[in-house]
Each structure stands twice: as C-alpha cells, then as structure tokens.
C-alpha cells in the first residue's frame, strides 16, 4: 500500500471515529473497520433532534448514503451515492447541504464526513421545525375557528333563523339549489348580527354561490319634549320610520326582487336570505 493511501485511510478512519462519536445512533458504516481500502461507505439516518418538533413528523426512512474514495480528503471529498426520504423537498435541501460542505472542506484539504453530516442534520432539523410550526399554527387556527363557531352558536340569542316553514325551504331548479331563511328583526344592528350568525356560523352557506337578502322593518323613535326633557309615550310623540335594504351578492336583481316581494306583502320586521348553489345552468335571460 502506498504511503499516500495509508495516510488517507488513517485520516478517513479518524473522521469516521469522530462521526460515530457525534452520531452513535444515526450513522451506519458499511465498510468493515479498521478500513483497509477505499471506497468507504456509510449512511446518515436523518431524524429530528429538536425537542420542539412534533412526534408526528419523525420517521426513520430518511437517509443519505455517502462514500470516501481514494485520495480522500486531499483530492476527493465525501460523495453522495444514494438518498431517500418521504419529504422530497427536505431531503433535497439536506443533500445540497452535504455537497456544499464537502466542496468547502475539499478546498481546504480537510476531512469532510463529520462536517457533511452536521450540515445535513442542521438543515433537516430546520425543515422538521418548520413542519412542526405549521402543525401548531394549523391546530391553533382550527381551535380558533371552533371558538368562533361556538361563540356564534351561543351569542345573539335574540336571533332565531327559520328555514323550514311553509313556503320557505329548499328548491331545486335546473341543477341549482335554492334555500331560503327568515328572521325577525327590529333594527339595523340586529340585521347585521343576524347575517353574521347565519353566514359565518354555517360552512355550507359560506360556500353558496350567492347569498341574496332583503329586509324591511319599522323603527319607532320616541320624541323628547324640548321644554321639560321628559318622554311622552303616547303614539303622537312617536315617529315611525320604515327602513329597508337589499343585496344581490352577485345575482343581478335578486335582492331588489326580494325587497319588492316584502313590500307587496307589507311585511314588517323581517329579514329574508336566499342562498343559491349554482348548478351550471343560467336561469335568467
């Protein structure tokens, strides 16, 4: 054996000893020790070492297999032979980190096995931490949505939506589905709260193509006597104001027609919402 090869094997052996000392559970050496010839092959098993990472994202199937060839580490660095992982993007970043570390060590004539594995593990930990953070954020988002849903279900007890009375329910027309909802209202604040409770509290209604509505109610204002500052509860001292409005929600003219219907019926204190799930066939002219 040439002196250069013997020195290279000694340096490779020392590098492997450092590597297995740093990663006793993660490194598998495929070449019998002590090393007597090149190439020398070993595998790094990537697992998250960050305790903040979720157990759900750990696996033992992510590996990078590398080798040292003759001339290591003066003329050749650590080379990757194979790699595998469930998480494609994460393993690609780890592989690139190994290549970068190997080139840097080769430029300095330094052993690179330990540096390559440290770089791979560091990148892998960062990727796993990102996944863990996303899982936590998603869990928090779902909890917040559930809190909002529960809040909507328990608040605004004065609002009662009805969707199953005579003349008010589900209609199917040329593949589109319509559903009507009715609620008693007495002021604009109640209208806003009722719409929020109906739409924000129901995922199906949120997914409707259109949520058209119209409302009509009489607001009664009491006139204060300017001279005495007290209140006269007689009908003569009250002002009746008819308030009404509508919204098409993209269905041209639908809100206006709902408003006309309420006016024709002379309905008072009512909010009507009609939800439409479009079936692919236009019904209008």
C-alpha positions, 0 to 999 in steps of 0.5 A: 500500500502506498504511503499516500493511501495509508495516510488517507485511510488513517485520516478517513478512519479518524473522521469516521471515529469522530462521526460515530462519536457525534452520531452513535445512533444515526450513522451506519458504516458499511465498510468493515473497520479498521478500513483497509481500502477505499471506497468507504461507505456509510449512511446518515439516518436523518431524524429530528433532534429538536425537542420542539418538533412534533412526534408526528413528523419523525420517521426513520426512512430518511437517509443519505448514503455517502462514500470516501474514495481514494485520495480522500480528503486531499483530492476527493471529498465525501460523495453522495451515492444514494438518498431517500426520504418521504419529504422530497423537498427536505431531503433535497435541501439536506443533500445540497447541504452535504455537497456544499460542505464537502466542496468547502472542506475539499478546498481546504484539504480537510476531512469532510464526513463529520462536517457533511453530516452536521450540515445535513442534520442542521438543515433537516432539523430546520425543515422538521421545525418548520413542519412542526410550526405549521402543525401548531399554527394549523391546530391553533387556527382550527381551535380558533375557528371552533371558538368562533363557531361556538361563540356564534352558536351561543351569542345573539340569542335574540336571533332565531333563523327559520328555514323550514316553514311553509313556503320557505325551504329548499328548491331545486331548479335546473341543477341549482339549489335554492334555500331560503331563511327568515328572521325577525328583526327590529333594527339595523344592528340586529340585521347585521348580527343576524347575517353574521350568525347565519353566514359565518356560523354555517360552512355550507352557506359560506360556500353558496354561490350567492347569498341574496337578502332583503329586509324591511322593518319599522323603527319607532323613535320616541320624541323628547319634549324640548321644554321639560326633557321628559318622554311622552309615550303616547303614539303622537310623540312617536315617529315611525320610520320604515327602513329597508335594504337589499343585496344581490351578492352577485345575482343581478336583481335578486335582492331588489326582487326580494325587497319588492316581494316584502313590500307587496306583502307589507311585511314588517320586521323581517329579514329574508336570505336566499342562498343559491348553489349554482348548478351550471345552468343560467336561469335568467335571460 
